[in-house]
C-alpha cells in the first residue's frame, strides 16, 4: 500500500480544499495512507519534513502548489527522490511561473486536451516526465436519498441552480491599448471563438495568424498566446455566461444563484433568486435540493469541469454547454442536457420542457448519477493518480 502527501491550499469558494479532502478519503477507501498537509498552517513545513522523513511514495498537489520547494538549489522532490504529481484545474498559463520548476520525476495533468497541447508547445518534451488528461471527481457531503420520481420532486424544491461568479457585461479591453495590430488580431480571435463551440483560444490565435500570413518566433508566439488567453479567454468566458443567463432571465425561467458579483441584479432578472456567495460545501448540499444544475464551461472546450460531476453525484440533472469531452462521455438527452451556443435561444424552452416533464427529468438525473458513480467518482480518480505515480517513478 502507498503513502502519499497531499498539499492543501487556499481557493475561491474552497473548491480545491474540498478536492483534497475527497481525494484523501478515496485513497483511504483503497487502503492507502494519505497525509494531508495544509500549507496555510504555520507548521506546514515541519509536517512535510516529518511525512517525508517517515517515508512517502509521492507528493500530490493541485495547480502545482509546492512545486517550487527546494533544498538549496535542488528540488526537494529530487533530493528525496520521489515523484511530484500535480493536477491543473485551470489553464496552464495561469501557473507558468510554478510549472517552470523542473523535477526529475514529475507528472502533470490537465482537465482539457487543448491544455495538454499548450504544455507540449510551451515546454521541451522532457520538461515533464508524464503528461495526462485528468479531472476532479464528483464530490458529495452525503448520499442522496431520492430513489424515484416522487421523492425526486418532493425533496428537490429548487427548480434550477447556478453557482459561479458574474462579471457583468464584458468589454473588449484590448481595444483601448493604443495599438492597432494586436487589438485587430484579438478581435479576429474573439469572433472566431464565438462562431465555434469547440475552439480553444490558443488554437483560434494560430488559425488567425495563419490566415493573416504571420509567423512568430517561438518566444513571441508564447507572449501572444499568454496575452490572448488572459484577454480573450477571460472575455469569452464572461460574455458567454452573461448571454446564457440573460437568455434565461428574459424568458422568466426560475433560477437560484450562488456566487460573487450578483448584487443589484434582482430587478433586471426578477425570476432569479440571488442567495449570496455560498461555499462549495453549501453548494453540494444545494445540489441535492435541485432538480437541474446549470453549468457554463469556462472555455474547457475539450474537457470537463467538476461542477458537472458534483451535480450528477448529488442526483441533479445537468444542463451544460457542450464540449468534445461531454459529447463522448455522456449521451445528450439521456445522461445530461447539453446545449450549443449556436442554439442558445432554444435553451429557456428546453429547460422549461424538462421542468414540466418530471419523469423524463428524473430519468436523465438518475442516468447521469449512475454514470458519475461508475466513471467519475473520487475513487476512480485516485486510481488514476496512482497509475501516474507509477509511470513517473519508472527509472530507465
Secondary structure per residue as TSV (DSSP state, phi and psi in degrees):
chain	resnum	aa	ss	phi	psi
A	1	X	-	360.0	149.1
A	2	X	-	-97.8	154.6
A	3	X	E	-119.1	127.1
A	4	X	E	-130.9	146.4
A	5	X	E	-97.2	128.5
A	6	X	E	-113.9	121.5
A	7	X	E	-84.1	135.7
A	8	X	E	-118.8	131.3
A	9	X	-	-134.4	-162.5
A	10	X	-	-89.3	154.9
A	11	X	-	-162.8	155.4
A	12	X	G	-64.1	132.9
A	13	X	G	65.3	-0.1
A	14	X	G	79.3	16.1
A	15	X	H	-62.7	-46.7
A	16	X	H	-68.4	-30.7
A	17	X	H	-67.2	-39.4
A	18	X	H	-65.5	-40.1
A	19	X	H	-53.9	-47.9
A	20	X	H	-65.0	-42.3
A	21	X	H	-60.4	-44.1
A	22	X	H	-70.7	-37.1
A	23	X	H	-67.2	-40.7
A	24	X	H	-59.8	-44.1
A	25	X	H	-64.2	-36.6
A	26	X	H	-64.3	-42.3
A	27	X	H	-61.4	-39.6
A	28	X	H	-61.9	-43.2
A	29	X	H	-62.2	-28.5
A	30	X	T	-85.2	0.0
A	31	X	T	91.7	11.7
A	32	X	-	-98.0	176.9
A	33	X	E	-121.2	92.7
A	34	X	E	-82.8	140.6
A	35	X	E	-117.5	109.7
A	36	X	E	-89.6	123.8
A	37	X	E	-116.1	115.1
A	38	X	E	-84.1	109.2
A	39	X	T	-71.8	-6.4
A	40	X	T	-86.4	-9.1
A	41	X	S	-81.9	149.3
A	42	X	T	-63.7	-32.5
A	43	X	T	-101.8	25.3
A	44	X	H	-60.2	-41.8
A	45	X	H	-68.8	-34.1
A	46	X	H	-65.2	-43.2
A	47	X	H	-59.4	-41.2
A	48	X	H	-64.9	-44.1
A	49	X	H	-59.4	-42.4
A	50	X	H	-64.9	-41.3
A	51	X	H	-66.1	-41.0
A	52	X	H	-73.2	-37.3
A	53	X	H	-65.4	-37.3
A	54	X	T	-78.4	-7.3
A	55	X	-	103.6	112.8
A	56	X	-	-135.0	146.6
A	57	X	S	-83.1	-35.8
A	58	X	E	-163.1	167.4
A	59	X	E	-115.8	139.2
A	60	X	E	-125.3	139.2
A	61	X	E	-144.1	165.5
A	62	X	E	-105.3	140.9
A	63	X	T	54.4	31.3
A	64	X	T	63.4	22.5
A	65	X	T	-66.5	138.5
A	66	X	T	82.8	-0.3
A	67	X	T	-67.7	-21.7
A	68	X	T	-95.1	9.1
A	69	X	-	-66.7	132.1
A	70	X	E	-132.2	158.3
A	71	X	E	-117.6	101.9
A	72	X	T	67.5	-123.0
A	73	X	T	-97.2	-5.8
A	74	X	E	-98.0	150.9
A	75	X	E	-62.1	137.8
A	76	X	H	-54.2	-39.1
A	77	X	H	-74.7	-28.2
A	78	X	H	-71.8	-37.3
A	79	X	H	-62.8	-44.5
A	80	X	H	-89.9	-4.6
A	81	X	T	59.5	51.1
A	82	X	-	-130.8	154.0
A	83	X	E	-69.5	148.5
A	84	X	E	-113.2	117.6
A	85	X	E	-111.1	126.0
A	86	X	E	-131.0	141.3
A	87	X	E	-112.1	121.2
A	88	X	E	-88.7	126.2
A	89	X	S	-111.5	8.9
A	90	X	S	-125.9	175.9
A	91	X	-	-64.2	139.4
A	92	X	G	-56.4	-28.1
A	93	X	G	-64.3	-21.3
A	94	X	G	-71.4	-14.5
A	95	X	G	-125.6	23.8
A	96	X	H	-58.2	-42.8
A	97	X	H	-60.2	-39.9
A	98	X	H	-70.1	-46.0
A	99	X	H	-67.2	-17.8
A	100	X	T	-63.4	-21.1
A	101	X	S	-70.5	122.0
A	102	X	-	-97.1	132.8
A	103	X	-	-124.5	139.3
A	104	X	S	-60.4	-46.3
A	105	X	S	-110.9	86.2
A	106	X	E	-125.7	143.7
A	107	X	E	-132.4	132.7
A	108	X	E	-128.1	138.8
A	109	X	E	-120.8	154.4
A	110	X	E	-130.0	152.7
A	111	X	S	-98.2	14.8
A	112	X	B	-147.8	134.0
A	113	X	H	-64.5	-30.2
A	114	X	H	-66.6	-29.4
A	115	X	H	-67.2	-37.1
A	116	X	H	-64.2	-40.3
A	117	X	H	-63.6	-38.3
A	118	X	H	-59.2	-47.0
A	119	X	H	-62.0	-40.7
A	120	X	H	-65.7	-34.1
A	121	X	H	-78.8	-29.5
A	122	X	H	-84.2	-37.9
A	123	X	S	-112.8	154.0
A	124	X	-	-58.8	155.8
A	125	X	T	-61.8	-23.5
A	126	X	T	-99.8	10.9
A	127	X	S	-67.1	-40.3
A	128	X	S	-114.7	142.1
A	129	X	S	-73.1	-37.3
A	130	X	E	-138.5	135.9
A	131	X	E	-123.1	141.4
A	132	X	E	-153.4	160.6
A	133	X	E	-89.9	126.6
A	134	X	-	-158.4	142.9
A	135	X	-	-130.9	152.9
A	136	X	-	-59.0	152.8
A	137	X	-	-87.0	-178.8
A	138	X	-	-82.2	124.0
A	139	X	-	-99.1	153.8
A	140	X	-	-152.6	153.6
A	141	X	S	-102.3	-10.6
A	142	X	S	-166.0	158.0
A	143	X	-	-69.9	138.0
A	144	X	-	-70.8	151.1
A	145	X	-	-115.4	-14.0
A	146	X	-	-75.3	128.6
A	147	X	-	-119.3	-3.1
A	148	X	S	-153.4	176.3
A	149	X	H	-65.1	-33.3
A	150	X	H	-67.0	-46.5
A	151	X	H	-70.6	-30.5
A	152	X	H	-58.9	-47.3
A	153	X	H	-71.8	-37.0
A	154	X	H	-69.7	-41.5
A	155	X	H	-86.7	-21.3
A	156	X	-	-105.2	94.7
A	157	X	-	-93.6	-7.6
A	158	X	E	-96.1	115.2
A	159	X	E	-67.4	-42.7
A	160	X	E	-145.6	128.8
A	161	X	E	-119.1	134.8
A	162	X	E	-129.7	132.7
A	163	X	E	-125.6	131.0
A	164	X	S	154.7	170.4
A	165	X	-	-86.2	156.9
A	166	X	-	-124.5	127.4
A	167	X	-	-107.8	13.7
A	168	X	-	78.7	-165.9
A	169	X	S	-83.1	110.3
A	170	X	-	-73.7	158.4
A	171	X	-	-121.4	152.5
A	172	X	-	-80.9	84.6
A	173	X	G	-65.3	-22.1
A	174	X	G	-66.6	-18.7
A	175	X	G	-68.4	-17.5
A	176	X	G	-99.0	19.9
A	177	X	S	-78.4	-13.4
A	178	X	S	89.1	-8.4
A	179	X	-	-96.1	166.7
A	180	X	S	-114.0	-46.8
A	181	X	H	-68.5	-47.1
A	182	X	H	-64.1	-48.4
A	183	X	H	-58.2	-36.4
A	184	X	H	-64.1	-41.1
A	185	X	H	-64.8	-43.6
A	186	X	H	-63.6	-38.9
A	187	X	H	-61.6	-42.9
A	188	X	H	-64.3	-41.0
A	189	X	H	-62.1	-45.7
A	190	X	H	-60.9	-48.3
A	191	X	H	-63.9	-37.6
A	192	X	H	-65.7	-43.3
A	193	X	H	-62.8	-41.3
A	194	X	H	-68.5	-16.9
A	195	X	T	-91.5	-0.7
A	196	X	-	-130.7	152.2
A	197	X	S	-87.5	-25.1
A	198	X	S	-122.9	28.7
A	199	X	-	-109.4	116.6
A	200	X	-	-75.5	157.0
A	201	X	H	-60.5	-44.3
A	202	X	H	-68.4	-33.5
A	203	X	H	-70.0	-38.3
A	204	X	H	-63.9	-40.7
A	205	X	H	-61.4	-44.7
A	206	X	H	-61.7	-38.2
A	207	X	H	-66.6	-41.9
A	208	X	H	-64.3	-43.8
A	209	X	H	-64.1	-40.4
A	210	X	H	-62.3	-43.8
A	211	X	H	-63.0	-35.8
A	212	X	H	-84.1	-5.9
A	213	X	T	72.0	32.9
A	214	X	-	-108.1	130.9
A	215	X	-	-123.2	122.2
A	216	X	-	-97.6	158.1
A	217	X	-	-66.2	164.9
A	218	X	H	-60.5	-41.4
A	219	X	H	-66.3	-43.0
A	220	X	H	-68.4	-34.3
A	221	X	H	-62.5	-41.1
A	222	X	H	-63.7	-40.7
A	223	X	H	-62.7	-45.0
A	224	X	H	-67.9	-38.5
A	225	X	H	-61.2	-44.9
A	226	X	H	-62.2	-45.9
A	227	X	H	-62.7	-43.0
A	228	X	H	-64.7	-44.8
A	229	X	I	-63.7	-41.3
A	230	X	I	-71.8	-40.8
A	231	X	I	-86.8	-58.4
A	232	X	I	-72.4	-42.5
A	233	X	I	-59.1	-44.0
A	234	X	H	-64.6	-39.7
A	235	X	H	-63.7	-48.5
A	236	X	H	-60.0	-44.6
A	237	X	H	-59.9	-48.1
A	238	X	H	-68.6	-39.6
A	239	X	H	-66.6	-45.1
A	240	X	H	-68.5	-37.5
A	241	X	H	-62.0	-43.2
A	242	X	H	-61.9	-45.2
A	243	X	H	-60.1	-43.2
A	244	X	H	-62.1	-49.7
A	245	X	H	-69.2	-36.9
A	246	X	H	-66.6	-36.7
A	247	X	H	-59.8	-44.4
A	248	X	H	-71.9	-39.6
A	249	X	H	-64.2	-43.6
A	250	X	H	-64.8	-30.9
A	251	X	T	-84.1	-4.5
A	252	X	T	75.9	26.5
A	253	X	-	-73.6	128.6
A	254	X	-	-73.0	132.5
A	255	X	E	-152.0	144.0
A	256	X	E	-107.1	133.2
A	257	X	E	-126.5	134.9
A	258	X	E	-127.9	137.8
A	259	X	S	148.2	-178.2
A	260	X	S	-91.3	152.9
A	261	X	S	88.7	12.8
A	262	X	-	-99.7	2.4
A	263	X	T	-59.7	138.0
A	264	X	T	81.1	10.9
A	265	X	-	-103.9	2.9
A	266	X	T	-66.0	-31.8
A	267	X	T	-76.1	-34.4
A	268	X	T	-67.7	-42.5
A	269	X	T	-125.5	81.3
A	270	X	T	-67.2	-19.3
A	271	X	T	-85.9	-2.9
A	272	X	E	-93.0	139.6
A	273	X	E	-110.9	116.5
A	274	X	E	-95.6	120.3
A	275	X	-	-111.8	10.8
A	276	X	-	101.0	-172.4
A	277	X	-	-70.3	-59.1
A	278	X	-	77.8	145.2
A	279	X	-	-101.5	170.9
A	280	X	H	-62.8	-41.6
A	281	X	H	-59.4	-42.5
A	282	X	H	-64.4	-39.8
A	283	X	H	-62.5	-42.0
A	284	X	H	-61.2	-36.6
A	285	X	H	-71.0	-40.2
A	286	X	H	-63.0	-33.3
A	287	X	H	-63.4	-28.0
A	288	X	T	-79.6	-6.5
A	289	X	T	-104.3	2.3
A	290	X	E	-111.0	141.3
A	291	X	E	-77.4	-45.5
A	292	X	E	-129.6	139.6
A	293	X	E	-114.1	127.0
A	294	X	E	-93.2	139.5
A	295	X	E	-137.8	133.7
A	296	X	-	-112.4	147.2
A	297	X	-	-99.0	10.5
A	298	X	T	55.6	34.9
A	299	X	T	65.3	20.6
A	300	X	-	-86.0	77.9
A	301	X	T	-77.1	-21.4
A	302	X	T	-121.9	27.2
A	303	X	B	-149.7	-158.0
A	304	X	-	-145.2	172.1
A	305	X	-	-127.7	145.8
A	306	X	H	-64.3	-22.6
A	307	X	H	-61.3	-32.9
A	308	X	H	-66.1	-47.2
A	309	X	H	-68.9	-35.8
A	310	X	H	-59.2	-49.8
A	311	X	H	-61.1	-44.2
A	312	X	H	-63.8	-44.4
A	313	X	H	-59.5	-33.6
A	314	X	T	-91.9	9.6
A	315	X	T	87.2	8.0
A	316	X	-	-89.4	151.8
A	317	X	E	-74.7	145.7
A	318	X	E	-110.0	129.0
A	319	X	E	-110.6	118.3
A	320	X	E	-140.6	150.2
A	321	X	E	-61.4	152.5
A	322	X	-	-75.9	161.0
A	323	X	-	-151.3	163.7
A	324	X	H	-61.8	-34.4
A	325	X	H	-66.2	-49.4
A	326	X	H	-61.6	-37.2
A	327	X	H	-58.8	-37.3
A	328	X	H	-86.9	-30.1
A	329	X	H	-88.6	-27.7
A	330	X	S	-131.4	149.2
A	331	X	-	-91.1	115.6
A	332	X	B	-64.4	130.8
A	333	X	T	87.5	-7.3
A	334	X	T	-124.2	-36.3
A	335	X	T	-117.0	-20.3
A	336	X	B	-158.0	171.4
A	337	X	E	-118.8	103.3
A	338	X	E	-99.6	144.0
A	339	X	E	-127.1	151.2
A	340	X	-	-99.3	147.2
A	341	X	G	-65.9	-24.2
A	342	X	G	-71.1	-20.5
A	343	X	G	-114.6	29.0
A	344	X	G	-61.5	-32.9
A	345	X	G	-62.3	-23.1
A	346	X	G	-85.5	-9.9
A	347	X	H	-62.9	-46.1
A	348	X	H	-57.4	-42.4
A	349	X	H	-65.7	-38.9
A	350	X	H	-64.4	-44.1
A	351	X	H	-63.5	-45.4
A	352	X	H	-64.8	-33.7
A	353	X	H	-60.3	-45.5
A	354	X	H	-69.6	-37.7
A	355	X	H	-64.9	-30.5
A	356	X	T	-84.0	-6.9
A	357	X	-	-127.1	75.3
A	358	X	H	-61.5	-32.0
A	359	X	H	-65.9	-42.2
A	360	X	H	-64.4	-42.2
A	361	X	H	-63.5	-41.9
A	362	X	H	-62.3	-40.6
A	363	X	H	-62.1	-40.5
A	364	X	H	-67.1	-45.2
A	365	X	H	-60.7	-43.1
A	366	X	H	-69.0	-40.3
A	367	X	H	-66.1	-41.2
A	368	X	H	-63.9	-38.9
A	369	X	H	-62.7	-44.5
A	370	X	H	-64.7	-40.1
A	371	X	H	-65.6	-42.8
A	372	X	H	-63.8	-42.2
A	373	X	H	-61.3	-37.8
A	374	X	H	-79.1	-42.4
A	375	X	H	-117.4	-14.6
A	376	X	S	-131.0	31.0
A	377	X	S	-82.8	164.9
A	378	X	H	-69.6	-29.0
A	379	X	H	-63.6	-43.1
A	380	X	H	-62.7	-40.6
A	381	X	H	-66.2	-37.0
A	382	X	H	-63.9	-40.9
A	383	X	H	-60.6	-39.0
A	384	X	H	-66.6	-38.6
A	385	X	H	-64.1	-39.8
A	386	X	H	-62.3	-37.8
A	387	X	H	-62.6	-42.0
A	388	X	H	-65.9	-40.6
A	389	X	H	-57.5	-45.3
A	390	X	H	-63.9	-41.3
A	391	X	H	-67.1	-38.4
A	392	X	H	-72.2	-20.7
A	393	X	T	-92.2	-3.7
A	394	X	-	-72.6	126.1
A	395	X	-	-101.0	142.8
A	396	X	-	-72.6	360.0
